[in-house]
């Protein structure tokens, strides 16, 4: 399989997991989990994560990662390795958790340096979920440096394109 296609499909669960909180935002039954991850706690007088990092978003990202991994197995017959499908589903969940954890870590630093929620912090806003997804899958799958670079390049570029489209369609206030 072509390395670019493999990198794209391998990391697709994290890409969808990163979008999951926005996608499930309008589903009423899930709103009961719309509680901030930080429980309104503060660090140095500032919210640790803010209102936009919720249990609903985290759970939806993990579930989305698993669903996309399952979809890849069933529809595309995509396999990370010759191992059991359960390993791939586990990896999809870890990618979802890692993507949203990476986003939350970045949000912590944004709050601490007085960057408002929703305000762009170029490069970090684009790579936070990628680094988180990669780090969380390291205990399960280790790829070559070339594949990690390919993942970073593909998903950084896709993030810019999707953000710009979201801006044009008035889903976002900023093109970044």
VOMIKE-264456 format. One line per field, with one value per residue (C-alpha): residue number from 1; residue in one letter; x, y, z. Coordinates in nm, 2 decimals, decimal comma. Layout:
! VOMIKE-264456
nr	c(NUM / ...) .
rest	c(a / ...) .
c1	c(X / ...) .
c2	c(Y / ...) .
c3	c(Z / ...) .
***
This chain:
! VOMIKE-264456
nr	c(1 / 2 / 3 / 4 / 5 / 6 / 7 / 8 / 9 / 10 / 11 / 12 / 13 / 14 / 15 / 16 / 17 / 18 / 19 / 20 / 21 / 22 / 23 / 24 / 25 / 26 / 27 / 28 / 29 / 30 / 31 / 32 / 33 / 34 / 35 / 36 / 37 / 38 / 39 / 40 / 41 / 42 / 43 / 44 / 45 / 46 / 47 / 48 / 49 / 50 / 51 / 52 / 53 / 54 / 55 / 56 / 57 / 58 / 59 / 60 / 61 / 62 / 63 / 64 / 65 / 66 / 67 / 68 / 69 / 70 / 71 / 72 / 73 / 74 / 75 / 76 / 77 / 78 / 79 / 80 / 81 / 82 / 83 / 84 / 85 / 86 / 87 / 88 / 89 / 90 / 91 / 92 / 93 / 94 / 95 / 96 / 97 / 98 / 99 / 100 / 101 / 102 / 103 / 104 / 105 / 106 / 107 / 108 / 109 / 110 / 111 / 112 / 113 / 114 / 115 / 116 / 117 / 118 / 119 / 120 / 121 / 122 / 123 / 124 / 125 / 126 / 127 / 128 / 129 / 130 / 131 / 132 / 133 / 134 / 135 / 136 / 137 / 138 / 139 / 140 / 141 / 142 / 143 / 144 / 145 / 146 / 147 / 148 / 149 / 150 / 151 / 152 / 153 / 154 / 155 / 156 / 157 / 158 / 159 / 160 / 161 / 162 / 163 / 164 / 165 / 166 / 167 / 168 / 169 / 170 / 171 / 172 / 173 / 174 / 175 / 176) .
rest	c(x / x / x / x / x / x / x / x / x / x / x / x / x / x / x / x / x / x / x / x / x / x / x / x / x / x / x / x / x / x / x / x / x / x / x / x / x / x / x / x / x / x / x / x / x / x / x / x / x / x / x / x / x / x / x / x / x / x / x / x / x / x / x / x / x / x / x / x / x / x / x / x / x / x / x / x / x / x / x / x / x / x / x / x / x / x / x / x / x / x / x / x / x / x / x / x / x / x / x / x / x / x / x / x / x / x / x / x / x / x / x / x / x / x / x / x / x / x / x / x / x / x / x / x / x / x / x / x / x / x / x / x / x / x / x / x / x / x / x / x / x / x / x / x / x / x / x / x / x / x / x / x / x / x / x / x / x / x / x / x / x / x / x / x / x / x / x / x / x / x / x / x / x / x / x / x) .
c1	c(0,00 / 0,12 / 0,27 / 0,06 / -0,26 / -0,16 / -0,07 / -0,41 / -0,61 / -0,41 / -0,47 / -0,83 / -0,99 / -0,80 / -0,90 / -1,27 / -1,23 / -1,10 / -1,42 / -1,65 / -1,72 / -1,85 / -2,05 / -2,23 / -2,29 / -2,65 / -2,75 / -2,98 / -2,95 / -2,58 / -2,61 / -2,62 / -2,24 / -2,18 / -1,99 / -1,64 / -1,35 / -1,18 / -1,50 / -1,46 / -1,13 / -0,86 / -0,49 / -0,31 / -0,65 / -0,74 / -0,97 / -0,76 / -0,93 / -1,24 / -1,60 / -1,53 / -1,34 / -1,63 / -1,69 / -1,93 / -1,65 / -1,40 / -1,64 / -1,76 / -1,40 / -1,32 / -1,64 / -1,58 / -1,22 / -1,35 / -1,63 / -1,40 / -1,15 / -1,43 / -1,56 / -1,21 / -1,19 / -1,54 / -1,55 / -1,19 / -1,05 / -0,78 / -0,55 / -0,28 / -0,11 / -0,18 / -0,31 / -0,67 / -0,93 / -0,97 / -0,62 / -0,72 / -1,04 / -0,83 / -0,59 / -0,89 / -1,01 / -0,66 / -0,63 / -0,96 / -0,85 / -0,51 / -0,64 / -0,87 / -0,61 / -0,36 / -0,63 / -0,69 / -0,32 / -0,29 / -0,60 / -0,44 / -0,14 / -0,36 / -0,55 / -0,23 / -0,08 / -0,42 / -0,52 / -0,90 / -1,10 / -1,16 / -0,88 / -0,62 / -0,28 / -0,13 / 0,06 / -0,04 / -0,41 / -0,33 / -0,09 / -0,22 / -0,45 / -0,20 / 0,07 / -0,18 / -0,31 / 0,04 / 0,17 / -0,14 / -0,09 / 0,28 / 0,21 / 0,02 / 0,18 / 0,51 / 0,55 / 0,86 / 0,96 / 0,87 / 0,51 / 0,48 / 0,61 / 0,36 / 0,08 / 0,18 / 0,20 / -0,13 / -0,34 / -0,18 / -0,27 / -0,62 / -0,68 / -0,59 / -0,82 / -1,11 / -1,08 / -1,08 / -1,39 / -1,56 / -1,47 / -1,62 / -1,93 / -1,96 / -1,91 / -1,59 / -1,51 / -1,15 / -0,99 / -0,73) .
c2	c(0,00 / 0,35 / 0,52 / 0,84 / 0,63 / 0,43 / 0,74 / 0,90 / 0,59 / 0,51 / 0,86 / 0,91 / 0,81 / 1,10 / 1,34 / 1,26 / 1,25 / 1,60 / 1,71 / 1,50 / 1,76 / 2,01 / 1,74 / 1,61 / 1,96 / 1,96 / 1,62 / 1,68 / 1,34 / 1,39 / 1,73 / 1,58 / 1,53 / 1,89 / 1,95 / 2,10 / 1,86 / 2,10 / 2,11 / 2,49 / 2,46 / 2,73 / 2,74 / 3,06 / 3,24 / 3,12 / 2,83 / 2,52 / 2,44 / 2,65 / 2,58 / 2,43 / 2,12 / 1,90 / 1,54 / 1,53 / 1,63 / 1,38 / 1,09 / 1,17 / 1,18 / 0,84 / 0,69 / 0,85 / 0,72 / 0,36 / 0,40 / 0,53 / 0,24 / -0,01 / 0,16 / 0,13 / -0,24 / -0,32 / -0,09 / -0,04 / -0,37 / -0,15 / -0,32 / -0,15 / -0,48 / -0,85 / -0,84 / -0,88 / -0,62 / -0,54 / -0,40 / -0,16 / -0,06 / 0,00 / 0,21 / 0,41 / 0,48 / 0,58 / 0,82 / 0,98 / 1,02 / 1,14 / 1,39 / 1,55 / 1,53 / 1,71 / 1,98 / 2,01 / 2,05 / 2,32 / 2,49 / 2,49 / 2,68 / 2,92 / 3,00 / 3,06 / 3,30 / 3,48 / 3,36 / 3,36 / 3,05 / 3,04 / 3,28 / 3,14 / 3,02 / 2,93 / 2,61 / 2,48 / 2,49 / 2,28 / 2,02 / 1,97 / 1,68 / 1,52 / 1,51 / 1,38 / 1,11 / 1,00 / 1,00 / 0,80 / 0,53 / 0,47 / 0,20 / 0,00 / 0,09 / 0,24 / 0,36 / 0,49 / 0,85 / 0,90 / 0,79 / 1,02 / 1,31 / 1,21 / 1,20 / 1,54 / 1,69 / 1,55 / 1,63 / 1,98 / 2,06 / 1,91 / 2,11 / 2,44 / 2,35 / 2,24 / 2,54 / 2,78 / 2,61 / 2,64 / 3,01 / 3,05 / 2,87 / 3,08 / 2,80 / 2,96 / 3,32 / 3,29 / 3,11 / 2,95) .
c3	c(0,00 / -0,08 / 0,23 / 0,18 / 0,16 / 0,46 / 0,66 / 0,57 / 0,66 / 0,97 / 1,12 / 0,99 / 1,33 / 1,50 / 1,23 / 1,27 / 1,65 / 1,64 / 1,46 / 1,67 / 1,95 / 1,68 / 1,50 / 1,82 / 1,95 / 1,83 / 1,95 / 2,25 / 2,42 / 2,45 / 2,61 / 2,96 / 2,92 / 2,83 / 3,15 / 3,15 / 3,19 / 3,44 / 3,65 / 3,65 / 3,84 / 3,81 / 3,79 / 3,87 / 3,87 / 3,52 / 3,41 / 3,35 / 3,02 / 2,98 / 2,89 / 2,54 / 2,67 / 2,79 / 2,88 / 2,58 / 2,35 / 2,49 / 2,49 / 2,14 / 2,02 / 2,16 / 2,02 / 1,68 / 1,67 / 1,73 / 1,48 / 1,21 / 1,28 / 1,25 / 0,93 / 0,78 / 0,87 / 0,72 / 0,42 / 0,31 / 0,45 / 0,59 / 0,84 / 1,05 / 1,09 / 1,06 / 1,42 / 1,54 / 1,45 / 1,82 / 1,82 / 1,55 / 1,73 / 2,04 / 1,84 / 1,70 / 2,05 / 2,16 / 1,86 / 1,96 / 2,32 / 2,22 / 1,97 / 2,22 / 2,50 / 2,28 / 2,21 / 2,58 / 2,67 / 2,41 / 2,56 / 2,90 / 2,77 / 2,57 / 2,89 / 3,08 / 2,82 / 2,78 / 2,44 / 2,44 / 2,35 / 1,98 / 1,91 / 1,67 / 1,80 / 1,47 / 1,43 / 1,78 / 1,69 / 1,38 / 1,53 / 1,89 / 1,79 / 1,56 / 1,83 / 2,09 / 1,86 / 1,77 / 2,13 / 2,26 / 1,99 / 2,06 / 2,32 / 2,05 / 1,71 / 1,63 / 1,27 / 1,08 / 1,12 / 0,75 / 0,82 / 1,12 / 0,91 / 0,63 / 0,89 / 1,02 / 0,67 / 0,55 / 0,86 / 0,91 / 0,55 / 0,58 / 0,90 / 0,72 / 0,43 / 0,64 / 0,87 / 0,57 / 0,43 / 0,77 / 0,77 / 0,42 / 0,52 / 0,83 / 1,08 / 1,21 / 1,29 / 1,17 / 0,87 / 1,09) .
***
